[in-house]
Structures are given as structure tokens and as C-alpha cells.
Amino acid sequence: MVIEEQVKLAIQGDEKAFEYLMDINKEGFYRTAYAYVKNEADALDILQETVYKAYMSIGKLKEPKYFKTWITRILINNAKDFMKKKNKVLSIMDNLSDTSSYYESCGIDEKLDILSSIEKLEHKQKNVIVLKYFQNLTITEISEVLDCPTGTVKTHLNKALSRLRISMGKESI
């Protein structure tokens, strides 16, 4: 697999390989950070901090196949730390950016409905939704990132989707 080869090279100190890995994953990482902070500038700051931390500690990664899981965990921890430091409680309508490719196909009302409904979910359910639909991770990858069994991830996902269907109406999801 090409990705695993690039990860192995990055672990050995190849800067071009690390740059390639960041380039192919940057949109998903940005969407994930944005889902947490709801602000373009803050999401970019979190992404920058994540890239820095990953670059500095990539040599500690033991299994190249877990690269995306490993860096996603760094990203989530950075987002949580950022939220704690800023002690912000962001409303869903603040700083909505139309530049995110994830939302380009939706109208503004639908964007607000989706984000508002996700924001109302319990923390564990919100994490699963963000990782599944903003980061496109599999159930197994999500369980590794969140360090919980796959059955628990499936339960959180099903509960979250049920609550989203109720809050948004069945036709939306």
C-alpha cells in the first residue's frame, strides 16, 4: 500500500513523505477541527498545531497502518485542549463558514439545521458523528481513536442518528 510506504518513510525522517501524508488528509482534518470549534481561523490553528505535534513525534508511531488513527487522536486532543483554554461555548450560528467543502452542496438553512442538531447531541455521540461523517473514518478506526469497543461506537452512532432523525425530520437523514 502506497500510504503505508509513505508513513514508513515519514517515520524514518523523510519530510516529503510527511508533507504528502498531510496533503492528502488535510481536508478531512480541517473538517474535523471545524466541527469542534465552528470557526475557520481556530480550526486552522488546531490543524497547524496537529501537524507540528505529529511531525515532532512521528518517530514514535510503531504501526504505519494506524497513522490516520494516530493523527486523528492528536487532532481531537488538540481541539479539546483548545476549547478548554479558550473556555468558549460557541453557538452553532457563530462563525459559520461557507468555504468548507463539506457544506457547499447545502443551503444555509440546511447547514444550520445539521450543525445545530449535531451540537445538541451528547459528547460521545457527537464525537462518533464527527469522526464518521466529517473525517470518513470506519467504525473500527473510530473505536481505535476513541479507545472503546466497536460495539460501543455502533451504539453511539445508532443513538446519534436516531436523535438526528427526530430533531431534523426523517427526510433529512
SVG drawing of the C-alpha trace seen along z (x, -y; Angstrom):
<svg xmlns="http://www.w3.org/2000/svg" viewBox="-40 -34 55 39">
<polyline fill="none" stroke="black" stroke-width="0.4" points="0.0,0.0 1.4,-3.4 0.2,-5.2 1.9,-2.8 5.1,-3.1 4.9,-6.9 4.2,-6.6 7.3,-4.3 9.4,-6.9 8.0,-9.7 8.8,-7.8 12.4,-7.5 12.5,-11.3 11.5,-11.8 10.0,-15.3 8.5,-14.9 6.6,-11.8 5.2,-13.5 4.2,-16.5 2.4,-14.1 0.5,-12.5 -0.6,-15.8 -1.6,-17.0 -3.9,-14.0 -5.6,-14.2 -5.8,-18.0 -9.4,-18.5 -10.7,-15.7 -8.6,-17.0 -9.9,-20.6 -13.5,-19.4 -12.9,-17.6 -11.3,-20.5 -14.0,-22.8 -16.7,-20.5 -15.3,-21.1 -14.7,-24.8 -17.1,-26.2 -14.6,-28.8 -12.3,-28.8 -9.3,-30.5 -9.5,-28.4 -9.8,-25.2 -6.7,-26.2 -4.8,-26.9 -5.7,-23.4 -4.7,-21.9 -1.4,-23.7 -0.7,-22.5 -1.7,-19.0 0.8,-18.9 3.5,-20.3 2.9,-17.7 2.6,-14.9 5.9,-15.9 7.7,-16.1 6.6,-12.7 6.1,-10.7 9.2,-8.6 7.2,-7.2 4.5,-5.7 5.0,-2.0 2.4,-0.8 2.2,-2.7 -1.2,-1.3 -2.5,-3.3 -1.2,-6.6 -4.6,-8.2 -6.0,-6.9 -2.9,-8.2 -3.0,-11.7 -6.8,-12.0 -6.4,-11.3 -3.8,-14.1 -6.2,-16.4 -9.1,-15.7 -7.0,-16.2 -5.8,-19.5 -9.4,-20.6 -10.4,-19.6 -7.4,-21.4 -8.2,-24.5 -11.8,-24.6 -10.6,-24.3 -8.0,-27.0 -10.4,-29.4 -13.2,-28.4 -15.6,-29.0 -19.1,-27.9 -19.8,-28.6 -23.3,-28.8 -23.8,-26.9 -24.7,-30.1 -21.4,-31.9 -18.8,-32.0 -20.4,-29.6 -18.1,-29.4 -19.3,-28.9 -15.8,-27.9 -15.9,-24.4 -16.3,-21.9 -18.3,-19.7 -21.2,-22.1 -21.0,-23.5 -23.9,-21.4 -26.2,-22.5 -28.2,-25.7 -27.6,-27.9 -30.8,-26.7 -29.8,-23.1 -26.3,-23.8 -27.6,-25.5 -30.1,-22.6 -27.4,-19.9 -24.8,-21.7 -27.4,-22.7 -28.7,-19.1 -25.2,-17.7 -24.3,-20.3 -27.3,-19.1 -26.0,-15.5 -24.3,-14.1 -20.5,-14.4 -19.8,-10.7 -22.4,-10.7 -21.1,-13.9 -17.6,-12.5 -18.8,-9.5 -20.8,-11.6 -17.9,-14.0 -15.4,-11.1 -17.7,-9.1 -19.1,-11.9 -16.6,-14.7 -13.4,-12.5 -14.9,-9.5 -13.4,-7.0 -14.7,-3.4 -16.3,-2.0 -13.1,-0.2 -11.0,-3.3 -13.3,-5.3 -13.1,-2.7 -9.3,-3.0 -9.4,-6.8 -11.8,-6.9 -10.3,-3.8 -13.5,-2.0 -15.1,1.3 -16.6,1.3 -20.0,2.3 -20.0,-0.9 -19.2,-3.0 -22.1,-1.4 -24.4,-2.1 -23.4,-5.7 -23.7,-6.1 -27.2,-4.5 -28.4,-6.6 -26.9,-9.8 -28.6,-9.0 -31.9,-8.3 -31.7,-11.6 -30.7,-13.5 -33.6,-11.9 -36.0,-13.1 -34.6,-16.6 -34.3,-17.2 -37.1,-15.1 -36.7,-11.8 -36.3,-13.2 -33.0,-15.0 -31.0,-11.9"/>
</svg>
